[in-house]
């Protein structure tokens, strides 16, 4: 099927584009490929696997699951060992979210990146 457009990038707002890019660079193993004061990109070599980080000095992080400020977007990332991945993301600056909707099955865990965006580590 042919669409109207081709996917290029997911962009996350942040008060610290370089810092958040460094976090995701370590998390995904993708190098930083472009740096400007208000825009930083990491990539595995090109579209569609690109994340960009855009300056948003007044960003108000999500309060999910409280609907006051919903997630709006979150990333699901695959890992082979949840316990090891959790240990490593906490070391690079993530915070484990207090709300874990799948605690019984434990096939994914919810974290917050340094800017407060939720993301899930999912068992592959």
C-alpha positions as protocol buffer text, in pm:
chain_id: "A"
residue {
  index: 1
  type: UNK
  ca { x: 0 y: 0 z: 0 }
}
residue {
  index: 2
  type: UNK
  ca { x: 129 y: 342 z: -87 }
}
residue {
  index: 3
  type: UNK
  ca { x: 61 y: 631 z: 147 }
}
residue {
  index: 4
  type: UNK
  ca { x: 54 y: 1003 z: 101 }
}
residue {
  index: 5
  type: UNK
  ca { x: 377 y: 1055 z: 294 }
}
residue {
  index: 6
  type: UNK
  ca { x: 679 y: 871 z: 431 }
}
residue {
  index: 7
  type: UNK
  ca { x: 766 y: 865 z: 799 }
}
residue {
  index: 8
  type: UNK
  ca { x: 1078 y: 1060 z: 891 }
}
residue {
  index: 9
  type: UNK
  ca { x: 1120 y: 1148 z: 1260 }
}
residue {
  index: 10
  type: UNK
  ca { x: 960 y: 1144 z: 1604 }
}
residue {
  index: 11
  type: UNK
  ca { x: 1027 y: 1476 z: 1777 }
}
residue {
  index: 12
  type: UNK
  ca { x: 1020 y: 1521 z: 2154 }
}
residue {
  index: 13
  type: UNK
  ca { x: 994 y: 1862 z: 2318 }
}
residue {
  index: 14
  type: UNK
  ca { x: 1240 y: 1924 z: 2599 }
}
residue {
  index: 15
  type: UNK
  ca { x: 1399 y: 2211 z: 2791 }
}
residue {
  index: 16
  type: UNK
  ca { x: 1740 y: 2045 z: 2724 }
}
residue {
  index: 17
  type: UNK
  ca { x: 1768 y: 1907 z: 2366 }
}
residue {
  index: 18
  type: UNK
  ca { x: 2135 y: 1802 z: 2396 }
}
residue {
  index: 19
  type: UNK
  ca { x: 2089 y: 1636 z: 2734 }
}
residue {
  index: 20
  type: UNK
  ca { x: 1782 y: 1441 z: 2626 }
}
residue {
  index: 21
  type: UNK
  ca { x: 1955 y: 1341 z: 2300 }
}
residue {
  index: 22
  type: UNK
  ca { x: 2248 y: 1207 z: 2503 }
}
residue {
  index: 23
  type: UNK
  ca { x: 2006 y: 1004 z: 2719 }
}
residue {
  index: 24
  type: UNK
  ca { x: 1835 y: 844 z: 2417 }
}
residue {
  index: 25
  type: UNK
  ca { x: 2169 y: 799 z: 2239 }
}
residue {
  index: 26
  type: UNK
  ca { x: 2285 y: 583 z: 2532 }
}
residue {
  index: 27
  type: UNK
  ca { x: 1948 y: 407 z: 2557 }
}
residue {
  index: 28
  type: UNK
  ca { x: 1923 y: 313 z: 2189 }
}
residue {
  index: 29
  type: UNK
  ca { x: 2289 y: 304 z: 2090 }
}
residue {
  index: 30
  type: UNK
  ca { x: 2227 y: 561 z: 1814 }
}
residue {
  index: 31
  type: UNK
  ca { x: 2482 y: 839 z: 1767 }
}
residue {
  index: 32
  type: UNK
  ca { x: 2399 y: 1207 z: 1775 }
}
residue {
  index: 33
  type: UNK
  ca { x: 2399 y: 1313 z: 1410 }
}
residue {
  index: 34
  type: UNK
  ca { x: 2303 y: 1681 z: 1426 }
}
residue {
  index: 35
  type: UNK
  ca { x: 2335 y: 1946 z: 1697 }
}
residue {
  index: 36
  type: UNK
  ca { x: 2190 y: 2297 z: 1699 }
}
residue {
  index: 37
  type: UNK
  ca { x: 2099 y: 2509 z: 2000 }
}
residue {
  index: 38
  type: UNK
  ca { x: 1729 y: 2424 z: 1971 }
}
residue {
  index: 39
  type: UNK
  ca { x: 1733 y: 2094 z: 1776 }
}
residue {
  index: 40
  type: UNK
  ca { x: 1936 y: 1773 z: 1819 }
}
residue {
  index: 41
  type: UNK
  ca { x: 1895 y: 1449 z: 1621 }
}
residue {
  index: 42
  type: UNK
  ca { x: 1999 y: 1090 z: 1691 }
}
residue {
  index: 43
  type: UNK
  ca { x: 1972 y: 823 z: 1424 }
}
residue {
  index: 44
  type: UNK
  ca { x: 2066 y: 469 z: 1337 }
}
residue {
  index: 45
  type: UNK
  ca { x: 2164 y: 594 z: 993 }
}
residue {
  index: 46
  type: UNK
  ca { x: 1862 y: 771 z: 856 }
}
residue {
  index: 47
  type: UNK
  ca { x: 1488 y: 780 z: 821 }
}
residue {
  index: 48
  type: UNK
  ca { x: 1272 y: 632 z: 951 }
}
residue {
  index: 49
  type: UNK
  ca { x: 1477 y: 554 z: 1261 }
}
residue {
  index: 50
  type: UNK
  ca { x: 1538 y: 906 z: 1386 }
}
residue {
  index: 51
  type: UNK
  ca { x: 1455 y: 1085 z: 1707 }
}
residue {
  index: 52
  type: UNK
  ca { x: 1485 y: 1460 z: 1733 }
}
residue {
  index: 53
  type: UNK
  ca { x: 1476 y: 1678 z: 2043 }
}
residue {
  index: 54
  type: UNK
  ca { x: 1333 y: 2027 z: 2013 }
}
residue {
  index: 55
  type: UNK
  ca { x: 1383 y: 2310 z: 2260 }
}
residue {
  index: 56
  type: UNK
  ca { x: 1069 y: 2377 z: 2464 }
}
residue {
  index: 57
  type: UNK
  ca { x: 1180 y: 2582 z: 2766 }
}
residue {
  index: 58
  type: UNK
  ca { x: 833 y: 2583 z: 2924 }
}
residue {
  index: 59
  type: UNK
  ca { x: 759 y: 2211 z: 2882 }
}
residue {
  index: 60
  type: UNK
  ca { x: 523 y: 2080 z: 3147 }
}
residue {
  index: 61
  type: UNK
  ca { x: 581 y: 1705 z: 3183 }
}
residue {
  index: 62
  type: UNK
  ca { x: 299 y: 1454 z: 3165 }
}
residue {
  index: 63
  type: UNK
  ca { x: 110 y: 1371 z: 3484 }
}
residue {
  index: 64
  type: UNK
  ca { x: -19 y: 1041 z: 3342 }
}
residue {
  index: 65
  type: UNK
  ca { x: -223 y: 851 z: 3454 }
}
residue {
  index: 66
  type: UNK
  ca { x: -379 y: 1173 z: 3587 }
}
residue {
  index: 67
  type: UNK
  ca { x: -562 y: 1323 z: 3285 }
}
residue {
  index: 68
  type: UNK
  ca { x: -454 y: 1678 z: 3381 }
}
residue {
  index: 69
  type: UNK
  ca { x: -160 y: 1642 z: 3137 }
}
residue {
  index: 70
  type: UNK
  ca { x: -182 y: 1307 z: 2951 }
}
residue {
  index: 71
  type: UNK
  ca { x: 110 y: 1117 z: 2797 }
}
residue {
  index: 72
  type: UNK
  ca { x: 39 y: 1259 z: 2450 }
}
residue {
  index: 73
  type: UNK
  ca { x: 309 y: 1026 z: 2316 }
}
residue {
  index: 74
  type: UNK
  ca { x: 526 y: 747 z: 2449 }
}
residue {
  index: 75
  type: UNK
  ca { x: 781 y: 511 z: 2302 }
}
residue {
  index: 76
  type: UNK
  ca { x: 770 y: 131 z: 2332 }
}
residue {
  index: 77
  type: UNK
  ca { x: 1123 y: -12 z: 2323 }
}
residue {
  index: 78
  type: UNK
  ca { x: 1212 y: -382 z: 2304 }
}
residue {
  index: 79
  type: UNK
  ca { x: 1457 y: -547 z: 2544 }
}
residue {
  index: 80
  type: UNK
  ca { x: 1552 y: -909 z: 2604 }
}
residue {
  index: 81
  type: UNK
  ca { x: 1598 y: -878 z: 2982 }
}
residue {
  index: 82
  type: UNK
  ca { x: 1371 y: -638 z: 3170 }
}
residue {
  index: 83
  type: UNK
  ca { x: 1565 y: -645 z: 3496 }
}
residue {
  index: 84
  type: UNK
  ca { x: 1900 y: -569 z: 3328 }
}
residue {
  index: 85
  type: UNK
  ca { x: 1746 y: -302 z: 3104 }
}
residue {
  index: 86
  type: UNK
  ca { x: 1577 y: -139 z: 3403 }
}
residue {
  index: 87
  type: UNK
  ca { x: 1906 y: -124 z: 3591 }
}
residue {
  index: 88
  type: UNK
  ca { x: 2080 y: 35 z: 3294 }
}
residue {
  index: 89
  type: UNK
  ca { x: 1812 y: 297 z: 3215 }
}
residue {
  index: 90
  type: UNK
  ca { x: 1806 y: 405 z: 3578 }
}
residue {
  index: 91
  type: UNK
  ca { x: 2186 y: 448 z: 3565 }
}
residue {
  index: 92
  type: UNK
  ca { x: 2161 y: 686 z: 3268 }
}
residue {
  index: 93
  type: UNK
  ca { x: 1889 y: 904 z: 3422 }
}
residue {
  index: 94
  type: UNK
  ca { x: 1548 y: 743 z: 3373 }
}
residue {
  index: 95
  type: UNK
  ca { x: 1299 y: 719 z: 3659 }
}
residue {
  index: 96
  type: UNK
  ca { x: 1069 y: 421 z: 3705 }
}
residue {
  index: 97
  type: UNK
  ca { x: 710 y: 548 z: 3692 }
}
residue {
  index: 98
  type: UNK
  ca { x: 511 y: 484 z: 4008 }
}
residue {
  index: 99
  type: UNK
  ca { x: 219 y: 360 z: 3792 }
}
residue {
  index: 100
  type: UNK
  ca { x: 291 y: 17 z: 3643 }
}
residue {
  index: 101
  type: UNK
  ca { x: -25 y: -100 z: 3465 }
}
residue {
  index: 102
  type: UNK
  ca { x: 111 y: -448 z: 3383 }
}
residue {
  index: 103
  type: UNK
  ca { x: 270 y: -557 z: 3711 }
}
residue {
  index: 104
  type: UNK
  ca { x: 99 y: -897 z: 3709 }
}
residue {
  index: 105
  type: UNK
  ca { x: 235 y: -1017 z: 3372 }
}
residue {
  index: 106
  type: UNK
  ca { x: 556 y: -808 z: 3396 }
}
residue {
  index: 107
  type: UNK
  ca { x: 609 y: -803 z: 3019 }
}
residue {
  index: 108
  type: UNK
  ca { x: 665 y: -426 z: 3012 }
}
residue {
  index: 109
  type: UNK
  ca { x: 764 y: -150 z: 3254 }
}
residue {
  index: 110
  type: UNK
  ca { x: 698 y: 224 z: 3239 }
}
residue {
  index: 111
  type: UNK
  ca { x: 973 y: 483 z: 3290 }
}
residue {
  index: 112
  type: UNK
  ca { x: 1016 y: 858 z: 3253 }
}
residue {
  index: 113
  type: UNK
  ca { x: 1305 y: 1008 z: 3059 }
}
residue {
  index: 114
  type: UNK
  ca { x: 1494 y: 1307 z: 3208 }
}
residue {
  index: 115
  type: UNK
  ca { x: 1239 y: 1550 z: 3056 }
}
residue {
  index: 116
  type: UNK
  ca { x: 944 y: 1354 z: 3198 }
}
residue {
  index: 117
  type: UNK
  ca { x: 828 y: 1175 z: 2879 }
}
residue {
  index: 118
  type: UNK
  ca { x: 694 y: 826 z: 2952 }
}
residue {
  index: 119
  type: UNK
  ca { x: 846 y: 529 z: 2770 }
}
residue {
  index: 120
  type: UNK
  ca { x: 805 y: 155 z: 2808 }
}
residue {
  index: 121
  type: UNK
  ca { x: 1064 y: -118 z: 2809 }
}
residue {
  index: 122
  type: UNK
  ca { x: 886 y: -419 z: 2658 }
}
residue {
  index: 123
  type: UNK
  ca { x: 1003 y: -778 z: 2674 }
}
residue {
  index: 124
  type: UNK
  ca { x: 1093 y: -898 z: 2326 }
}
